[in-house]
Amino acid sequence: MTTAQMLAKVKEAMRIRHTALDTTLTDDINAGALELKRSGVSVFDNDNLRDDALIEVAVRYYVMAAEDYNGKASQYMQSFEKLRDAMAMSGDYKLTEDEDEG
């Protein structure tokens, strides 16, 4: 999934219909993906986000926390952290040495 596709999904979830926040939201998407990777989660597939529902939800939680969506930043960050930690312990999402170098 490209960053543009993820941006569209995040904007839909946050009910945003303008482009004024696109740069900020894109930065948040990238930061969320890199935080997952830093935690040992295999996030990328050929320089794009893996097309995976859990990765999508985790990144969306990260963005919603970063933007304090509906005043619930803490709740969204807790959800992100729990999902991130569970994914990091799962063999299905384990980051390989090759991916860690990229």
N, CA, C and O atoms as a GROMACS GRO file, in nm:
protein
  408
    1MET      N    1   0.085  -0.117   0.000
    1MET     CA    2   0.000   0.000   0.000
    1MET      C    3   0.090   0.124   0.000
    1MET      O    4   0.182   0.134   0.081
    2THR      N    5   0.064   0.214  -0.088
    2THR     CA    6   0.144   0.335  -0.094
    2THR      C    7   0.104   0.430   0.020
    2THR      O    8   0.000   0.415   0.082
    3THR      N    9   0.190   0.526   0.044
    3THR     CA   10   0.160   0.627   0.146
    3THR      C   11   0.035   0.705   0.106
    3THR      O   12  -0.046   0.741   0.192
    4ALA      N   13   0.018   0.732  -0.022
    4ALA     CA   14  -0.100   0.804  -0.069
    4ALA      C   15  -0.228   0.725  -0.042
    4ALA      O   16  -0.330   0.783  -0.004
    5GLN      N   17  -0.222   0.594  -0.060
    5GLN     CA   18  -0.339   0.511  -0.030
    5GLN      C   19  -0.368   0.512   0.120
    5GLN      O   20  -0.484   0.520   0.162
    6MET      N   21  -0.263   0.503   0.201
    6MET     CA   22  -0.281   0.508   0.346
    6MET      C   23  -0.334   0.643   0.389
    6MET      O   24  -0.420   0.651   0.477
    7LEU      N   25  -0.285   0.749   0.326
    7LEU     CA   26  -0.334   0.884   0.357
    7LEU      C   27  -0.485   0.892   0.331
    7LEU      O   28  -0.558   0.949   0.411
    8ALA      N   29  -0.530   0.838   0.221
    8ALA     CA   30  -0.673   0.840   0.189
    8ALA      C   31  -0.754   0.766   0.295
    8ALA      O   32  -0.861   0.811   0.335
    9LYS      N   33  -0.703   0.652   0.341
    9LYS     CA   34  -0.773   0.574   0.444
    9LYS      C   35  -0.775   0.648   0.577
    9LYS      O   36  -0.877   0.648   0.646
   10VAL      N   37  -0.664   0.712   0.613
   10VAL     CA   38  -0.658   0.788   0.739
   10VAL      C   39  -0.755   0.906   0.733
   10VAL      O   40  -0.829   0.931   0.828
   11LYS      N   41  -0.754   0.977   0.621
   11LYS     CA   42  -0.843   1.092   0.608
   11LYS      C   43  -0.990   1.049   0.616
   11LYS      O   44  -1.072   1.118   0.677
   12GLU      N   45  -1.022   0.936   0.555
   12GLU     CA   46  -1.159   0.887   0.563
   12GLU      C   47  -1.196   0.853   0.707
   12GLU      O   48  -1.305   0.887   0.753
   13ALA      N   49  -1.105   0.787   0.778
   13ALA     CA   50  -1.132   0.751   0.918
   13ALA      C   51  -1.148   0.874   1.005
   13ALA      O   52  -1.227   0.873   1.100
   14MET      N   53  -1.074   0.980   0.973
   14MET     CA   54  -1.079   1.102   1.053
   14MET      C   55  -1.180   1.203   0.997
   14MET      O   56  -1.193   1.315   1.047
   15ARG      N   57  -1.251   1.161   0.893
   15ARG     CA   58  -1.354   1.244   0.830
   15ARG      C   59  -1.298   1.379   0.782
   15ARG      O   60  -1.359   1.484   0.802
   16ILE      N   61  -1.181   1.372   0.718
   16ILE     CA   62  -1.115   1.492   0.664
   16ILE      C   63  -1.135   1.491   0.513
   16ILE      O   64  -1.104   1.393   0.446
   17ARG      N   65  -1.187   1.602   0.462
   17ARG     CA   66  -1.214   1.609   0.319
   17ARG      C   67  -1.131   1.715   0.247
   17ARG      O   68  -1.148   1.734   0.126
   18HIS      N   69  -1.044   1.783   0.317
   18HIS     CA   70  -0.959   1.886   0.255
   18HIS      C   71  -0.815   1.836   0.248
   18HIS      O   72  -0.783   1.728   0.299
   19THR      N   73  -0.730   1.912   0.186
   19THR     CA   74  -0.590   1.871   0.169
   19THR      C   75  -0.494   1.950   0.257
   19THR      O   76  -0.373   1.929   0.250
   20ALA      N   77  -0.546   2.040   0.338
   20ALA     CA   78  -0.460   2.128   0.417
   20ALA      C   79  -0.367   2.053   0.513
   20ALA      O   80  -0.259   2.102   0.544
   21LEU      N   81  -0.407   1.935   0.559
   21LEU     CA   82  -0.326   1.858   0.654
   21LEU      C   83  -0.251   1.741   0.590
   21LEU      O   84  -0.191   1.660   0.661
   22ASP      N   85  -0.254   1.732   0.460
   22ASP     CA   86  -0.194   1.616   0.393
   22ASP      C   87  -0.047   1.596   0.427
   22ASP      O   88  -0.004   1.483   0.451
   23THR      N   89   0.031   1.702   0.430
   23THR     CA   90   0.174   1.690   0.461
   23THR      C   91   0.193   1.642   0.604
   23THR      O   92   0.275   1.554   0.630
   24THR      N   93   0.120   1.699   0.696
   24THR     CA   94   0.130   1.659   0.836
   24THR      C   95   0.088   1.514   0.856
   24THR      O   96   0.155   1.438   0.925
   25LEU      N   97  -0.023   1.477   0.796
   25LEU     CA   98  -0.072   1.339   0.809
   25LEU      C   99   0.024   1.240   0.744
   25LEU      O  100   0.044   1.131   0.796
   26THR      N  101   0.082   1.277   0.631
   26THR     CA  102   0.180   1.190   0.566
   26THR      C  103   0.302   1.171   0.655
   26THR      O  104   0.354   1.060   0.666
   27ASP      N  105   0.348   1.278   0.717
   27ASP     CA  106   0.460   1.268   0.812
   27ASP      C  107   0.424   1.176   0.928
   27ASP      O  108   0.506   1.095   0.971
   28ASP      N  109   0.301   1.188   0.979
   28ASP     CA  110   0.255   1.102   1.088
   28ASP      C  111   0.248   0.955   1.044
   28ASP      O  112   0.286   0.866   1.120
   29ILE      N  113   0.202   0.931   0.923
   29ILE     CA  114   0.196   0.795   0.870
   29ILE      C  115   0.336   0.735   0.865
   29ILE      O  116   0.359   0.623   0.910
   30ASN      N  117   0.430   0.812   0.811
   30ASN     CA  118   0.568   0.764   0.801
   30ASN      C  119   0.629   0.741   0.939
   30ASN      O  120   0.700   0.643   0.960
   31ALA      N  121   0.601   0.830   1.032
   31ALA     CA  122   0.653   0.814   1.168
   31ALA      C  123   0.594   0.690   1.235
   31ALA      O  124   0.666   0.616   1.302
   32GLY      N  125   0.466   0.666   1.216
   32GLY     CA  126   0.402   0.548   1.273
   32GLY      C  127   0.460   0.419   1.216
   32GLY      O  128   0.485   0.324   1.290
   33ALA      N  129   0.481   0.418   1.085
   33ALA     CA  130   0.540   0.300   1.021
   33ALA      C  131   0.682   0.277   1.072
   33ALA      O  132   0.720   0.163   1.098
   34LEU      N  133   0.759   0.383   1.085
   34LEU     CA  134   0.896   0.369   1.134
   34LEU      C  135   0.900   0.328   1.281
   34LEU      O  136   0.991   0.257   1.323
   35GLU      N  137   0.802   0.371   1.358
   35GLU     CA  138   0.795   0.327   1.498
   35GLU      C  139   0.765   0.178   1.505
   35GLU      O  140   0.821   0.108   1.590
   36LEU      N  141   0.679   0.129   1.419
   36LEU     CA  142   0.653  -0.015   1.413
   36LEU      C  143   0.782  -0.089   1.376
   36LEU      O  144   0.816  -0.189   1.439
   37LYS      N  145   0.851  -0.039   1.275
   37LYS     CA  146   0.976  -0.102   1.232
   37LYS      C  147   1.079  -0.100   1.344
   37LYS      O  148   1.146  -0.200   1.368
   38ARG      N  149   1.092   0.013   1.412
   38ARG     CA  150   1.187   0.026   1.523
   38ARG      C  151   1.159  -0.078   1.631
   38ARG      O  152   1.250  -0.122   1.701
   39SER      N  153   1.034  -0.115   1.644
   39SER     CA  154   0.993  -0.212   1.746
   39SER      C  155   1.005  -0.356   1.699
   39SER      O  156   0.971  -0.449   1.772
   40GLY      N  157   1.054  -0.375   1.576
   40GLY     CA  158   1.075  -0.510   1.526
   40GLY      C  159   0.965  -0.566   1.440
   40GLY      O  160   0.961  -0.687   1.415
   41VAL      N  161   0.875  -0.481   1.394
   41VAL     CA  162   0.764  -0.525   1.310
   41VAL      C  163   0.799  -0.505   1.163
   41VAL      O  164   0.846  -0.399   1.123
   42SER      N  165   0.777  -0.609   1.084
   42SER     CA  166   0.798  -0.601   0.939
   42SER      C  167   0.684  -0.521   0.878
   42SER      O  168   0.571  -0.570   0.868
   43VAL      N  169   0.713  -0.399   0.838
   43VAL     CA  170   0.611  -0.305   0.793
   43VAL      C  171   0.613  -0.284   0.642
   43VAL      O  172   0.508  -0.265   0.580
   44PHE      N  173   0.731  -0.287   0.585
   44PHE     CA  174   0.745  -0.248   0.445
   44PHE      C  175   0.758  -0.368   0.352
   44PHE      O  176   0.813  -0.472   0.390
   45ASP      N  177   0.707  -0.352   0.231
   45ASP     CA  178   0.719  -0.450   0.124
   45ASP      C  179   0.753  -0.370  -0.002
   45ASP      O  180   0.667  -0.302  -0.057
   46ASN      N  181   0.878  -0.380  -0.047
   46ASN     CA  182   0.923  -0.302  -0.164
   46ASN      C  183   0.899  -0.152  -0.146
   46ASN      O  184   0.842  -0.087  -0.234
   47ASP      N  185   0.942  -0.098  -0.033
   47ASP     CA  186   0.933   0.046  -0.002
   47ASP      C  187   0.791   0.099   0.016
   47ASP      O  188   0.772   0.220   0.029
   48ASN      N  189   0.692   0.012   0.017
   48ASN     CA  190   0.555   0.051   0.048
   48ASN      C  191   0.512  -0.019   0.176
   48ASN      O  192   0.573  -0.118   0.216
   49LEU      N  193   0.409   0.032   0.239
   49LEU     CA  194   0.354  -0.037   0.354
   49LEU      C  195   0.299  -0.171   0.310
   49LEU      O  196   0.237  -0.182   0.204
   50ARG      N  197   0.321  -0.274   0.391
   50ARG     CA  198   0.260  -0.404   0.361
   50ARG      C  199   0.109  -0.387   0.357
   50ARG      O  200   0.051  -0.314   0.438
   51ASP      N  201   0.047  -0.454   0.265
   51ASP     CA  202  -0.099  -0.450   0.254
   51ASP      C  203  -0.156  -0.546   0.358
   51ASP      O  204  -0.182  -0.663   0.328
   52ASP      N  205  -0.174  -0.495   0.479
   52ASP     CA  206  -0.210  -0.579   0.593
   52ASP      C  207  -0.301  -0.499   0.686
   52ASP      O  208  -0.270  -0.385   0.720
   53ALA      N  209  -0.411  -0.558   0.725
   53ALA     CA  210  -0.510  -0.487   0.806
   53ALA      C  211  -0.454  -0.441   0.941
   53ALA      O  212  -0.484  -0.330   0.985
   54LEU      N  213  -0.373  -0.525   1.007
   54LEU     CA  214  -0.321  -0.485   1.137
   54LEU      C  215  -0.222  -0.369   1.126
   54LEU      O  216  -0.222  -0.279   1.210
   55ILE      N  217  -0.140  -0.371   1.023
   55ILE     CA  218  -0.047  -0.259   1.002
   55ILE      C  219  -0.125  -0.132   0.974
   55ILE      O  220  -0.093  -0.025   1.026
   56GLU      N  221  -0.228  -0.143   0.893
   56GLU     CA  222  -0.312  -0.028   0.861
   56GLU      C  223  -0.376   0.030   0.987
   56GLU      O  224  -0.374   0.151   1.007
   57VAL      N  225  -0.431  -0.055   1.070
   57VAL     CA  226  -0.496  -0.009   1.193
   57VAL      C  227  -0.394   0.054   1.288
   57VAL      O  228  -0.420   0.158   1.347
   58ALA      N  229  -0.278  -0.010   1.302
   58ALA     CA  230  -0.176   0.043   1.392
   58ALA      C  231  -0.131   0.182   1.347
   58ALA      O  232  -0.119   0.273   1.429
   59VAL      N  233  -0.105   0.198   1.218
   59VAL     CA  234  -0.063   0.329   1.167
   59VAL      C  235  -0.175   0.431   1.186
   59VAL      O  236  -0.148   0.546   1.221
   60ARG      N  237  -0.297   0.391   1.162
   60ARG     CA  238  -0.411   0.483   1.182
   60ARG      C  239  -0.420   0.526   1.328
   60ARG      O  240  -0.441   0.645   1.355
   61TYR      N  241  -0.404   0.433   1.422
   61TYR     CA  242  -0.404   0.470   1.565
   61TYR      C  243  -0.293   0.569   1.595
   61TYR      O  244  -0.313   0.665   1.670
   62TYR      N  245  -0.175   0.546   1.536
   62TYR     CA  246  -0.062   0.636   1.561
   62TYR      C  247  -0.096   0.778   1.513
   62TYR      O  248  -0.072   0.875   1.584
   63VAL      N  249  -0.149   0.788   1.393
   63VAL     CA  250  -0.184   0.919   1.337
   63VAL      C  251  -0.291   0.987   1.423
   63VAL      O  252  -0.281   1.106   1.453
   64MET      N  253  -0.392   0.912   1.462
   64MET     CA  254  -0.500   0.969   1.543
   64MET      C  255  -0.448   1.016   1.679
   64MET      O  256  -0.495   1.117   1.732
   65ALA      N  257  -0.351   0.944   1.734
   65ALA     CA  258  -0.290   0.988   1.859
   65ALA      C  259  -0.208   1.114   1.837
   65ALA      O  260  -0.216   1.208   1.916
   66ALA      N  261  -0.128   1.116   1.731
   66ALA     CA  262  -0.042   1.231   1.702
   66ALA      C  263  -0.124   1.358   1.680
   66ALA      O  264  -0.081   1.467   1.715
   67GLU      N  265  -0.241   1.342   1.621
   67GLU     CA  266  -0.327   1.457   1.592
   67GLU      C  267  -0.433   1.481   1.699
   67GLU      O  268  -0.520   1.567   1.683
   68ASP      N  269  -0.427   1.405   1.808
   68ASP     CA  270  -0.524   1.417   1.918
   68ASP      C  271  -0.668   1.416   1.867
   68ASP      O  272  -0.749   1.501   1.904
   69TYR      N  273  -0.697   1.319   1.780
   69TYR     CA  274  -0.828   1.308   1.719
   69TYR      C  275  -0.936   1.293   1.826
   69TYR      O  276  -0.929   1.204   1.910
   70ASN      N  277  -1.036   1.381   1.821
   70ASN     CA  278  -1.147   1.384   1.916
   70ASN      C  279  -1.101   1.394   2.061
   70ASN      O  280  -1.172   1.352   2.152
   71GLY      N  281  -0.982   1.450   2.084
   71GLY     CA  282  -0.931   1.467   2.220
   71GLY      C  283  -0.895   1.337   2.289
   71GLY      O  284  -0.892   1.330   2.412
   72LYS      N  285  -0.869   1.232   2.210
   72LYS     CA  286  -0.843   1.100   2.267
   72LYS      C  287  -0.703   1.048   2.232
   72LYS      O  288  -0.685   0.930   2.204
   73ALA      N  289  -0.604   1.137   2.232
   73ALA     CA  290  -0.468   1.098   2.196
   73ALA      C  291  -0.417   0.985   2.282
   73ALA      O  292  -0.356   0.890   2.231
   74SER      N  293  -0.440   0.992   2.410
   74SER     CA  294  -0.390   0.890   2.503
   74SER      C  295  -0.451   0.754   2.472
   74SER      O  296  -0.381   0.653   2.472
   75GLN      N  297  -0.579   0.752   2.446
   75GLN     CA  298  -0.649   0.627   2.415
   75GLN      C  299  -0.596   0.566   2.285
   75GLN      O  300  -0.571   0.446   2.278
   76TYR      N  301  -0.579   0.649   2.183
   76TYR     CA  302  -0.527   0.599   2.056
   76TYR      C  303  -0.382   0.552   2.069
   76TYR      O  304  -0.344   0.452   2.008
   77MET      N  305  -0.302   0.622   2.149
   77MET     CA  306  -0.162   0.580   2.166
   77MET      C  307  -0.155   0.449   2.242
   77MET      O  308  -0.071   0.364   2.210
   78GLN      N  309  -0.240   0.430   2.342
   78GLN     CA  310  -0.242   0.302   2.413
   78GLN      C  311  -0.280   0.188   2.318
   78GLN      O  312  -0.221   0.080   2.323
   79SER      N  313  -0.377   0.213   2.234
   79SER     CA  314  -0.418   0.111   2.137
   79SER      C  315  -0.304   0.081   2.040
   79SER      O  316  -0.278  -0.035   2.009
   80PHE      N  317  -0.237   0.185   1.994
   80PHE     CA  318  -0.122   0.165   1.904
   80PHE      C  319  -0.014   0.082   1.974
   80PHE      O  320   0.037  -0.014   1.916
   81GLU      N  321   0.020   0.119   2.096
   81GLU     CA  322   0.129   0.051   2.168
   81GLU      C  323   0.096  -0.096   2.193
   81GLU      O  324   0.183  -0.182   2.179
   82LYS      N  325  -0.028  -0.126   2.230
   82LYS     CA  326  -0.068  -0.265   2.252
   82LYS      C  327  -0.060  -0.345   2.124
   82LYS      O  328  -0.010  -0.458   2.123
   83LEU      N  329  -0.109  -0.289   2.016
   83LEU     CA  330  -0.105  -0.358   1.887
   83LEU      C  331   0.040  -0.373   1.839
   83LEU      O  332   0.078  -0.480   1.790
   84ARG      N  333   0.119  -0.268   1.852
   84ARG     CA  334   0.260  -0.272   1.814
   84ARG      C  335   0.334  -0.383   1.889
   84ARG      O  336   0.407  -0.461   1.828
   85ASP      N  337   0.314  -0.389   2.020
   85ASP     CA  338   0.383  -0.488   2.102
   85ASP      C  339   0.339  -0.630   2.067
   85ASP      O  340   0.421  -0.721   2.062
   86ALA      N  341   0.210  -0.650   2.042
   86ALA     CA  342   0.160  -0.782   2.004
   86ALA      C  343   0.216  -0.824   1.869
   86ALA      O  344   0.255  -0.940   1.850
   87MET      N  345   0.222  -0.731   1.775
   87MET     CA  346   0.275  -0.762   1.643
   87MET      C  347   0.425  -0.793   1.651
   87MET      O  348   0.474  -0.882   1.581
   88ALA      N  349   0.497  -0.720   1.735
   88ALA     CA  350   0.641  -0.742   1.749
   88ALA      C  351   0.672  -0.880   1.804
   88ALA      O  352   0.778  -0.935   1.776
   89MET      N  353   0.581  -0.937   1.882
   89MET     CA  354   0.602  -1.070   1.939
   89MET      C  355   0.552  -1.181   1.847
   89MET      O  356   0.581  -1.299   1.871
   90SER      N  357   0.478  -1.146   1.744
   90SER     CA  358   0.422  -1.246   1.653
   90SER      C  359   0.522  -1.283   1.544
   90SER      O  360   0.586  -1.196   1.486
   91GLY      N  361   0.536  -1.411   1.518
   91GLY     CA  362   0.623  -1.458   1.412
   91GLY      C  363   0.582  -1.407   1.275
   91GLY      O  364   0.666  -1.391   1.187
   92ASP      N  365   0.454  -1.381   1.256
   92ASP     CA  366   0.404  -1.333   1.127
   92ASP      C  367   0.452  -1.192   1.093
   92ASP      O  368   0.453  -1.153   0.977
   93TYR      N  369   0.493  -1.117   1.194
   93TYR     CA  370   0.533  -0.978   1.173
   93TYR      C  371   0.679  -0.952   1.210
   93TYR      O  372   0.723  -0.837   1.213
   94LYS      N  373   0.754  -1.058   1.239
   94LYS     CA  374   0.892  -1.043   1.284
   94LYS      C  375   0.978  -0.983   1.173
   94LYS      O  376   0.978  -1.032   1.060
   95LEU      N  377   1.050  -0.879   1.206
   95LEU     CA  378   1.140  -0.811   1.114
   95LEU      C  379   1.264  -0.898   1.090
   95LEU      O  380   1.326  -0.944   1.186
   96THR      N  381   1.299  -0.920   0.964
   96THR     CA  382   1.418  -1.000   0.934
   96THR      C  383   1.541  -0.908   0.929
   96THR      O  384   1.527  -0.786   0.922
   97GLU      N  385   1.659  -0.968   0.931
   97GLU     CA  386   1.782  -0.887   0.925
   97GLU      C  387   1.791  -0.807   0.796
   97GLU      O  388   1.835  -0.693   0.797
   98ASP      N  389   1.748  -0.866   0.685
   98ASP     CA  390   1.750  -0.796   0.557
   98ASP      C  391   1.661  -0.672   0.559
   98ASP      O  392   1.699  -0.567   0.508
   99GLU      N  393   1.543  -0.685   0.620
   99GLU     CA  394   1.450  -0.571   0.627
   99GLU      C  395   1.503  -0.463   0.721
   99GLU      O  396   1.482  -0.344   0.697
  100ASP      N  397   1.571  -0.505   0.827
  100ASP     CA  398   1.623  -0.411   0.925
  100ASP      C  399   1.731  -0.322   0.865
  100ASP      O  400   1.747  -0.208   0.908
  101GLU      N  401   1.804  -0.372   0.768
  101GLU     CA  402   1.910  -0.296   0.705
  101GLU      C  403   1.856  -0.194   0.606
  101GLU      O  404   1.922  -0.094   0.580
  102GLY      N  405   1.737  -0.219   0.550
  102GLY     CA  406   1.681  -0.133   0.445
  102GLY      C  407   1.621  -0.007   0.492
  102GLY      O  408   1.572   0.072   0.412
   0.00000   0.00000   0.00000
